[in-house]
Amino acid sequence: MTSRSQPNHCPYCGDENLWPREAEQGLAAWECRACLRSFVLKMLGTIPRPGATS
């Protein structure tokens, strides 16, 4: 797991009771002990700034 991708809140219930879980498919996995769901975080990329020329 990487130390950069640490969520502060569960994306499903908003609770902060998050714990690291064994990596799934090479991604950092987390479990929420409030709603009993697990999820992974994945960076898709950056978006261009508004008004920037390409």
PDB file of N, CA, C, O and CB in Angstrom:
ATOM      1  N   MET A   1       0.840  -1.180   0.000  1.00  0.00           N
ATOM      2  CA  MET A   1       0.000   0.000   0.000  1.00  0.00           C
ATOM      3  C   MET A   1       0.882   1.240   0.000  1.00  0.00           C
ATOM      4  O   MET A   1       1.984   1.245   0.548  1.00  0.00           O
ATOM      5  CB  MET A   1      -0.954   0.000   1.213  1.00  0.00           C
ATOM      6  N   THR A   2       0.384   2.250  -0.607  1.00  0.00           N
ATOM      7  CA  THR A   2       1.112   3.503  -0.642  1.00  0.00           C
ATOM      8  C   THR A   2       0.616   4.434   0.445  1.00  0.00           C
ATOM      9  O   THR A   2      -0.559   4.400   0.810  1.00  0.00           O
ATOM     10  CB  THR A   2       0.980   4.162  -2.007  1.00  0.00           C
ATOM     11  N   SER A   3       1.502   5.260   0.960  1.00  0.00           N
ATOM     12  CA  SER A   3       1.085   6.183   2.012  1.00  0.00           C
ATOM     13  C   SER A   3       0.442   7.440   1.448  1.00  0.00           C
ATOM     14  O   SER A   3      -0.035   8.276   2.216  1.00  0.00           O
ATOM     15  CB  SER A   3       2.269   6.559   2.874  1.00  0.00           C
ATOM     16  N   ARG A   4       0.415   7.600   0.126  1.00  0.00           N
ATOM     17  CA  ARG A   4      -0.148   8.809  -0.475  1.00  0.00           C
ATOM     18  C   ARG A   4      -1.660   8.765  -0.596  1.00  0.00           C
ATOM     19  O   ARG A   4      -2.306   9.812  -0.535  1.00  0.00           O
ATOM     20  CB  ARG A   4       0.449   9.028  -1.830  1.00  0.00           C
ATOM     21  N   SER A   5      -2.235   7.604  -0.762  1.00  0.00           N
ATOM     22  CA  SER A   5      -3.672   7.488  -0.987  1.00  0.00           C
ATOM     23  C   SER A   5      -4.390   7.083   0.287  1.00  0.00           C
ATOM     24  O   SER A   5      -4.785   5.928   0.446  1.00  0.00           O
ATOM     25  CB  SER A   5      -3.961   6.481  -2.094  1.00  0.00           C
ATOM     26  N   GLN A   6      -4.553   8.021   1.179  1.00  0.00           N
ATOM     27  CA  GLN A   6      -5.240   7.734   2.432  1.00  0.00           C
ATOM     28  C   GLN A   6      -6.516   8.550   2.506  1.00  0.00           C
ATOM     29  O   GLN A   6      -6.467   9.771   2.648  1.00  0.00           O
ATOM     30  CB  GLN A   6      -4.333   8.031   3.644  1.00  0.00           C
ATOM     31  N   PRO A   7      -7.669   7.879   2.409  1.00  0.00           N
ATOM     32  CA  PRO A   7      -8.930   8.611   2.498  1.00  0.00           C
ATOM     33  C   PRO A   7      -9.207   9.084   3.913  1.00  0.00           C
ATOM     34  O   PRO A   7      -8.756   8.469   4.879  1.00  0.00           O
ATOM     35  CB  PRO A   7     -10.076   7.746   2.012  1.00  0.00           C
ATOM     36  N   ASN A   8      -9.940  10.162   4.032  1.00  0.00           N
ATOM     37  CA  ASN A   8     -10.343  10.684   5.336  1.00  0.00           C
ATOM     38  C   ASN A   8     -11.745  10.240   5.723  1.00  0.00           C
ATOM     39  O   ASN A   8     -12.072  10.132   6.905  1.00  0.00           O
ATOM     40  CB  ASN A   8     -10.269  12.195   5.336  1.00  0.00           C
ATOM     41  N   HIS A   9     -12.577   9.981   4.698  1.00  0.00           N
ATOM     42  CA  HIS A   9     -13.966   9.601   4.941  1.00  0.00           C
ATOM     43  C   HIS A   9     -14.361   8.475   3.992  1.00  0.00           C
ATOM     44  O   HIS A   9     -13.835   8.366   2.885  1.00  0.00           O
ATOM     45  CB  HIS A   9     -14.910  10.817   4.769  1.00  0.00           C
ATOM     46  N   CYS A  10     -15.281   7.652   4.435  1.00  0.00           N
ATOM     47  CA  CYS A  10     -15.822   6.589   3.591  1.00  0.00           C
ATOM     48  C   CYS A  10     -16.631   7.221   2.459  1.00  0.00           C
ATOM     49  O   CYS A  10     -17.443   8.108   2.721  1.00  0.00           O
ATOM     50  CB  CYS A  10     -16.704   5.601   4.423  1.00  0.00           C
ATOM     51  N   PRO A  11     -16.435   6.793   1.205  1.00  0.00           N
ATOM     52  CA  PRO A  11     -17.214   7.372   0.096  1.00  0.00           C
ATOM     53  C   PRO A  11     -18.685   6.956   0.115  1.00  0.00           C
ATOM     54  O   PRO A  11     -19.492   7.535  -0.612  1.00  0.00           O
ATOM     55  CB  PRO A  11     -16.599   6.967  -1.230  1.00  0.00           C
ATOM     56  N   TYR A  12     -19.044   5.976   0.921  1.00  0.00           N
ATOM     57  CA  TYR A  12     -20.426   5.506   0.970  1.00  0.00           C
ATOM     58  C   TYR A  12     -21.227   6.127   2.110  1.00  0.00           C
ATOM     59  O   TYR A  12     -22.345   6.598   1.903  1.00  0.00           O
ATOM     60  CB  TYR A  12     -20.448   4.007   1.102  1.00  0.00           C
ATOM     61  N   CYS A  13     -20.648   6.127   3.328  1.00  0.00           N
ATOM     62  CA  CYS A  13     -21.414   6.622   4.473  1.00  0.00           C
ATOM     63  C   CYS A  13     -20.824   7.889   5.097  1.00  0.00           C
ATOM     64  O   CYS A  13     -21.482   8.537   5.911  1.00  0.00           O
ATOM     65  CB  CYS A  13     -21.503   5.545   5.522  1.00  0.00           C
ATOM     66  N   GLY A  14     -19.583   8.253   4.723  1.00  0.00           N
ATOM     67  CA  GLY A  14     -18.973   9.464   5.242  1.00  0.00           C
ATOM     68  C   GLY A  14     -18.303   9.302   6.598  1.00  0.00           C
ATOM     69  O   GLY A  14     -17.769  10.272   7.135  1.00  0.00           O
ATOM     70  N   ASP A  15     -18.317   8.110   7.160  1.00  0.00           N
ATOM     71  CA  ASP A  15     -17.712   7.886   8.469  1.00  0.00           C
ATOM     72  C   ASP A  15     -16.185   7.894   8.371  1.00  0.00           C
ATOM     73  O   ASP A  15     -15.631   7.707   7.287  1.00  0.00           O
ATOM     74  CB  ASP A  15     -18.201   6.555   9.064  1.00  0.00           C
ATOM     75  N   GLU A  16     -15.512   8.107   9.491  1.00  0.00           N
ATOM     76  CA  GLU A  16     -14.052   8.159   9.514  1.00  0.00           C
ATOM     77  C   GLU A  16     -13.425   6.876  10.061  1.00  0.00           C
ATOM     78  O   GLU A  16     -12.211   6.828  10.256  1.00  0.00           O
ATOM     79  CB  GLU A  16     -13.596   9.340  10.343  1.00  0.00           C
ATOM     80  N   ASN A  17     -14.212   5.852  10.309  1.00  0.00           N
ATOM     81  CA  ASN A  17     -13.718   4.601  10.888  1.00  0.00           C
ATOM     82  C   ASN A  17     -13.148   3.706   9.781  1.00  0.00           C
ATOM     83  O   ASN A  17     -13.719   2.660   9.470  1.00  0.00           O
ATOM     84  CB  ASN A  17     -14.854   3.864  11.657  1.00  0.00           C
ATOM     85  N   LEU A  18     -12.014   4.122   9.187  1.00  0.00           N
ATOM     86  CA  LEU A  18     -11.408   3.418   8.066  1.00  0.00           C
ATOM     87  C   LEU A  18     -10.155   2.678   8.503  1.00  0.00           C
ATOM     88  O   LEU A  18      -9.386   3.167   9.330  1.00  0.00           O
ATOM     89  CB  LEU A  18     -11.078   4.390   6.941  1.00  0.00           C
ATOM     90  N   TRP A  19      -9.961   1.501   7.941  1.00  0.00           N
ATOM     91  CA  TRP A  19      -8.810   0.666   8.248  1.00  0.00           C
ATOM     92  C   TRP A  19      -8.217   0.131   6.950  1.00  0.00           C
ATOM     93  O   TRP A  19      -8.957  -0.190   6.020  1.00  0.00           O
ATOM     94  CB  TRP A  19      -9.204  -0.496   9.195  1.00  0.00           C
ATOM     95  N   PRO A  20      -6.872   0.031   6.875  1.00  0.00           N
ATOM     96  CA  PRO A  20      -6.256  -0.555   5.686  1.00  0.00           C
ATOM     97  C   PRO A  20      -6.661  -2.017   5.535  1.00  0.00           C
ATOM     98  O   PRO A  20      -6.862  -2.726   6.522  1.00  0.00           O
ATOM     99  CB  PRO A  20      -4.726  -0.432   5.755  1.00  0.00           C
ATOM    100  N   ARG A  21      -6.776  -2.445   4.308  1.00  0.00           N
ATOM    101  CA  ARG A  21      -7.146  -3.826   3.994  1.00  0.00           C
ATOM    102  C   ARG A  21      -6.077  -4.390   3.069  1.00  0.00           C
ATOM    103  O   ARG A  21      -5.354  -3.619   2.439  1.00  0.00           O
ATOM    104  CB  ARG A  21      -8.574  -3.912   3.334  1.00  0.00           C
ATOM    105  N   GLU A  22      -5.957  -5.675   2.970  1.00  0.00           N
ATOM    106  CA  GLU A  22      -4.975  -6.271   2.075  1.00  0.00           C
ATOM    107  C   GLU A  22      -5.187  -5.744   0.660  1.00  0.00           C
ATOM    108  O   GLU A  22      -6.321  -5.579   0.210  1.00  0.00           O
ATOM    109  CB  GLU A  22      -5.069  -7.817   2.104  1.00  0.00           C
ATOM    110  N   ALA A  23      -4.094  -5.486  -0.028  1.00  0.00           N
ATOM    111  CA  ALA A  23      -4.170  -4.923  -1.385  1.00  0.00           C
ATOM    112  C   ALA A  23      -4.951  -5.857  -2.305  1.00  0.00           C
ATOM    113  O   ALA A  23      -4.760  -7.073  -2.294  1.00  0.00           O
ATOM    114  CB  ALA A  23      -2.750  -4.676  -1.955  1.00  0.00           C
ATOM    115  N   GLU A  24      -5.818  -5.269  -3.086  1.00  0.00           N
ATOM    116  CA  GLU A  24      -6.598  -6.019  -4.065  1.00  0.00           C
ATOM    117  C   GLU A  24      -6.236  -5.519  -5.459  1.00  0.00           C
ATOM    118  O   GLU A  24      -6.390  -4.333  -5.752  1.00  0.00           O
ATOM    119  CB  GLU A  24      -8.131  -5.877  -3.799  1.00  0.00           C
ATOM    120  N   GLN A  25      -5.763  -6.402  -6.305  1.00  0.00           N
ATOM    121  CA  GLN A  25      -5.368  -6.080  -7.674  1.00  0.00           C
ATOM    122  C   GLN A  25      -4.304  -4.993  -7.703  1.00  0.00           C
ATOM    123  O   GLN A  25      -4.286  -4.176  -8.623  1.00  0.00           O
ATOM    124  CB  GLN A  25      -6.580  -5.641  -8.486  1.00  0.00           C
ATOM    125  N   GLY A  26      -3.422  -4.970  -6.717  1.00  0.00           N
ATOM    126  CA  GLY A  26      -2.336  -4.010  -6.684  1.00  0.00           C
ATOM    127  C   GLY A  26      -2.725  -2.607  -6.256  1.00  0.00           C
ATOM    128  O   GLY A  26      -1.899  -1.697  -6.316  1.00  0.00           O
ATOM    129  N   LEU A  27      -3.970  -2.410  -5.824  1.00  0.00           N
ATOM    130  CA  LEU A  27      -4.440  -1.089  -5.406  1.00  0.00           C
ATOM    131  C   LEU A  27      -4.598  -1.042  -3.892  1.00  0.00           C
ATOM    132  O   LEU A  27      -4.840  -2.067  -3.255  1.00  0.00           O
ATOM    133  CB  LEU A  27      -5.774  -0.740  -6.096  1.00  0.00           C
ATOM    134  N   ALA A  28      -4.463   0.141  -3.323  1.00  0.00           N
ATOM    135  CA  ALA A  28      -4.641   0.311  -1.881  1.00  0.00           C
ATOM    136  C   ALA A  28      -6.115   0.095  -1.534  1.00  0.00           C
ATOM    137  O   ALA A  28      -6.988   0.796  -2.046  1.00  0.00           O
ATOM    138  CB  ALA A  28      -4.161   1.728  -1.418  1.00  0.00           C
ATOM    139  N   ALA A  29      -6.381  -0.865  -0.675  1.00  0.00           N
ATOM    140  CA  ALA A  29      -7.758  -1.169  -0.296  1.00  0.00           C
ATOM    141  C   ALA A  29      -8.016  -0.681   1.125  1.00  0.00           C
ATOM    142  O   ALA A  29      -7.120  -0.673   1.969  1.00  0.00           O
ATOM    143  CB  ALA A  29      -8.041  -2.689  -0.412  1.00  0.00           C
ATOM    144  N   TRP A  30      -9.250  -0.279   1.369  1.00  0.00           N
ATOM    145  CA  TRP A  30      -9.669   0.231   2.678  1.00  0.00           C
ATOM    146  C   TRP A  30     -10.998  -0.409   3.046  1.00  0.00           C
ATOM    147  O   TRP A  30     -11.786  -0.774   2.172  1.00  0.00           O
ATOM    148  CB  TRP A  30      -9.787   1.790   2.672  1.00  0.00           C
ATOM    149  N   GLU A  31     -11.239  -0.541   4.333  1.00  0.00           N
ATOM    150  CA  GLU A  31     -12.543  -1.021   4.793  1.00  0.00           C
ATOM    151  C   GLU A  31     -13.118  -0.034   5.789  1.00  0.00           C
ATOM    152  O   GLU A  31     -12.403   0.518   6.626  1.00  0.00           O
ATOM    153  CB  GLU A  31     -12.429  -2.430   5.426  1.00  0.00           C
ATOM    154  N   CYS A  32     -14.407   0.177   5.687  1.00  0.00           N
ATOM    155  CA  CYS A  32     -15.127   1.042   6.608  1.00  0.00           C
ATOM    156  C   CYS A  32     -15.840   0.143   7.603  1.00  0.00           C
ATOM    157  O   CYS A  32     -16.680  -0.675   7.228  1.00  0.00           O
ATOM    158  CB  CYS A  32     -16.134   1.984   5.858  1.00  0.00           C
ATOM    159  N   ARG A  33     -15.505   0.299   8.850  1.00  0.00           N
ATOM    160  CA  ARG A  33     -16.110  -0.553   9.875  1.00  0.00           C
ATOM    161  C   ARG A  33     -17.445  -0.001  10.359  1.00  0.00           C
ATOM    162  O   ARG A  33     -18.093  -0.614  11.207  1.00  0.00           O
ATOM    163  CB  ARG A  33     -15.162  -0.710  11.053  1.00  0.00           C
ATOM    164  N   ALA A  34     -17.858   1.133   9.840  1.00  0.00           N
ATOM    165  CA  ALA A  34     -19.176   1.672  10.187  1.00  0.00           C
ATOM    166  C   ALA A  34     -20.258   1.061   9.288  1.00  0.00           C
ATOM    167  O   ALA A  34     -21.292   0.608   9.778  1.00  0.00           O
ATOM    168  CB  ALA A  34     -19.182   3.217  10.061  1.00  0.00           C
ATOM    169  N   CYS A  35     -20.014   1.048   7.959  1.00  0.00           N
ATOM    170  CA  CYS A  35     -21.013   0.500   7.028  1.00  0.00           C
ATOM    171  C   CYS A  35     -20.615  -0.866   6.479  1.00  0.00           C
ATOM    172  O   CYS A  35     -21.345  -1.460   5.687  1.00  0.00           O
ATOM    173  CB  CYS A  35     -21.230   1.462   5.874  1.00  0.00           C
ATOM    174  N   LEU A  36     -19.438  -1.368   6.911  1.00  0.00           N
ATOM    175  CA  LEU A  36     -18.958  -2.698   6.541  1.00  0.00           C
ATOM    176  C   LEU A  36     -18.753  -2.866   5.034  1.00  0.00           C
ATOM    177  O   LEU A  36     -19.044  -3.923   4.474  1.00  0.00           O
ATOM    178  CB  LEU A  36     -19.929  -3.739   7.033  1.00  0.00           C
ATOM    179  N   ARG A  37     -18.252  -1.818   4.388  1.00  0.00           N
ATOM    180  CA  ARG A  37     -17.934  -1.880   2.963  1.00  0.00           C
ATOM    181  C   ARG A  37     -16.436  -1.739   2.783  1.00  0.00           C
ATOM    182  O   ARG A  37     -15.752  -1.140   3.613  1.00  0.00           O
ATOM    183  CB  ARG A  37     -18.686  -0.781   2.172  1.00  0.00           C
ATOM    184  N   SER A  38     -15.934  -2.294   1.696  1.00  0.00           N
ATOM    185  CA  SER A  38     -14.524  -2.105   1.366  1.00  0.00           C
ATOM    186  C   SER A  38     -14.446  -1.441  -0.001  1.00  0.00           C
ATOM    187  O   SER A  38     -15.335  -1.600  -0.837  1.00  0.00           O
ATOM    188  CB  SER A  38     -13.743  -3.464   1.381  1.00  0.00           C
ATOM    189  N   PHE A  39     -13.360  -0.691  -0.214  1.00  0.00           N
ATOM    190  CA  PHE A  39     -13.196   0.031  -1.476  1.00  0.00           C
ATOM    191  C   PHE A  39     -11.720   0.234  -1.748  1.00  0.00           C
ATOM    192  O   PHE A  39     -10.887   0.092  -0.853  1.00  0.00           O
ATOM    193  CB  PHE A  39     -13.935   1.391  -1.446  1.00  0.00           C
ATOM    194  N   VAL A  40     -11.401   0.569  -2.995  1.00  0.00           N
ATOM    195  CA  VAL A  40     -10.025   0.859  -3.392  1.00  0.00           C
ATOM    196  C   VAL A  40      -9.965   2.273  -3.949  1.00  0.00           C
ATOM    197  O   VAL A  40     -10.970   2.814  -4.409  1.00  0.00           O
ATOM    198  CB  VAL A  40      -9.510  -0.172  -4.439  1.00  0.00           C
ATOM    199  N   LEU A  41      -8.781   2.865  -3.904  1.00  0.00           N
ATOM    200  CA  LEU A  41      -8.546   4.196  -4.453  1.00  0.00           C
ATOM    201  C   LEU A  41      -7.643   4.063  -5.660  1.00  0.00           C
ATOM    202  O   LEU A  41      -6.680   3.296  -5.643  1.00  0.00           O
ATOM    203  CB  LEU A  41      -7.922   5.148  -3.395  1.00  0.00           C
ATOM    204  N   LYS A  42      -7.953   4.807  -6.706  1.00  0.00           N
ATOM    205  CA  LYS A  42      -7.130   4.772  -7.908  1.00  0.00           C
ATOM    206  C   LYS A  42      -7.066   6.169  -8.508  1.00  0.00           C
ATOM    207  O   LYS A  42      -8.095   6.808  -8.727  1.00  0.00           O
ATOM    208  CB  LYS A  42      -7.689   3.753  -8.937  1.00  0.00           C
ATOM    209  N   MET A  43      -5.866   6.632  -8.768  1.00  0.00           N
ATOM    210  CA  MET A  43      -5.672   7.933  -9.418  1.00  0.00           C
ATOM    211  C   MET A  43      -5.853   7.735 -10.914  1.00  0.00           C
ATOM    212  O   MET A  43      -5.176   6.901 -11.517  1.00  0.00           O
ATOM    213  CB  MET A  43      -4.256   8.540  -9.093  1.00  0.00           C
ATOM    214  N   LEU A  44      -6.751   8.488 -11.512  1.00  0.00           N
ATOM    215  CA  LEU A  44      -7.001   8.374 -12.942  1.00  0.00           C
ATOM    216  C   LEU A  44      -6.128   9.315 -13.758  1.00  0.00           C
ATOM    217  O   LEU A  44      -5.832   9.039 -14.920  1.00  0.00           O
ATOM    218  CB  LEU A  44      -8.454   8.649 -13.234  1.00  0.00           C
ATOM    219  N   GLY A  45      -5.716  10.419 -13.156  1.00  0.00           N
ATOM    220  CA  GLY A  45      -4.886  11.388 -13.853  1.00  0.00           C
ATOM    221  C   GLY A  45      -5.248  12.794 -13.435  1.00  0.00           C
ATOM    222  O   GLY A  45      -6.052  12.998 -12.525  1.00  0.00           O
ATOM    223  N   THR A  46      -4.653  13.757 -14.100  1.00  0.00           N
ATOM    224  CA  THR A  46      -4.944  15.153 -13.787  1.00  0.00           C
ATOM    225  C   THR A  46      -5.813  15.732 -14.893  1.00  0.00           C
ATOM    226  O   THR A  46      -5.847  15.227 -16.015  1.00  0.00           O
ATOM    227  CB  THR A  46      -3.635  15.979 -13.621  1.00  0.00           C
ATOM    228  N   ILE A  47      -6.506  16.794 -14.550  1.00  0.00           N
ATOM    229  CA  ILE A  47      -7.345  17.473 -15.537  1.00  0.00           C
ATOM    230  C   ILE A  47      -6.694  18.819 -15.873  1.00  0.00           C
ATOM    231  O   ILE A  47      -6.000  19.393 -15.035  1.00  0.00           O
ATOM    232  CB  ILE A  47      -8.814  17.670 -15.002  1.00  0.00           C
ATOM    233  N   PRO A  48      -6.910  19.321 -17.080  1.00  0.00           N
ATOM    234  CA  PRO A  48      -6.310  20.594 -17.438  1.00  0.00           C
ATOM    235  C   PRO A  48      -6.968  21.754 -16.665  1.00  0.00           C
ATOM    236  O   PRO A  48      -8.147  21.701 -16.316  1.00  0.00           O
ATOM    237  CB  PRO A  48      -6.430  20.823 -18.953  1.00  0.00           C
ATOM    238  N   ARG A  49      -6.196  22.762 -16.422  1.00  0.00           N
ATOM    239  CA  ARG A  49      -6.738  23.936 -15.754  1.00  0.00           C
ATOM    240  C   ARG A  49      -7.659  24.698 -16.698  1.00  0.00           C
ATOM    241  O   ARG A  49      -7.412  24.741 -17.904  1.00  0.00           O
ATOM    242  CB  ARG A  49      -5.606  24.847 -15.253  1.00  0.00           C
ATOM    243  N   PRO A  50      -8.714  25.296 -16.165  1.00  0.00           N
ATOM    244  CA  PRO A  50      -9.603  26.092 -17.019  1.00  0.00           C
ATOM    245  C   PRO A  50      -8.838  27.250 -17.656  1.00  0.00           C
ATOM    246  O   PRO A  50      -8.073  27.940 -16.982  1.00  0.00           O
ATOM    247  CB  PRO A  50     -10.803  26.629 -16.205  1.00  0.00           C
ATOM    248  N   GLY A  51      -9.041  27.454 -18.916  1.00  0.00           N
ATOM    249  CA  GLY A  51      -8.417  28.561 -19.616  1.00  0.00           C
ATOM    250  C   GLY A  51      -7.020  28.244 -20.135  1.00  0.00           C
ATOM    251  O   GLY A  51      -6.404  29.088 -20.786  1.00  0.00           O
ATOM    252  N   ALA A  52      -6.514  27.062 -19.865  1.00  0.00           N
ATOM    253  CA  ALA A  52      -5.171  26.704 -20.357  1.00  0.00           C
ATOM    254  C   ALA A  52      -5.259  26.367 -21.836  1.00  0.00           C
ATOM    255  O   ALA A  52      -6.221  25.745 -22.286  1.00  0.00           O
ATOM    256  CB  ALA A  52      -4.573  25.500 -19.554  1.00  0.00           C
ATOM    257  N   THR A  53      -4.248  26.782 -22.585  1.00  0.00           N
ATOM    258  CA  THR A  53      -4.220  26.468 -24.008  1.00  0.00           C
ATOM    259  C   THR A  53      -3.411  25.197 -24.232  1.00  0.00           C
ATOM    260  O   THR A  53      -2.409  24.950 -23.561  1.00  0.00           O
ATOM    261  CB  THR A  53      -3.629  27.643 -24.822  1.00  0.00           C
ATOM    262  N   SER A  54      -3.869  24.403 -25.185  1.00  0.00           N
ATOM    263  CA  SER A  54      -3.187  23.133 -25.459  1.00  0.00           C
ATOM    264  C   SER A  54      -2.257  23.266 -26.632  1.00  0.00           C
ATOM    265  O   SER A  54      -1.597  22.297 -27.009  1.00  0.00           O
ATOM    266  CB  SER A  54      -4.192  22.022 -25.721  1.00  0.00           C
TER     267      SER A  54
END
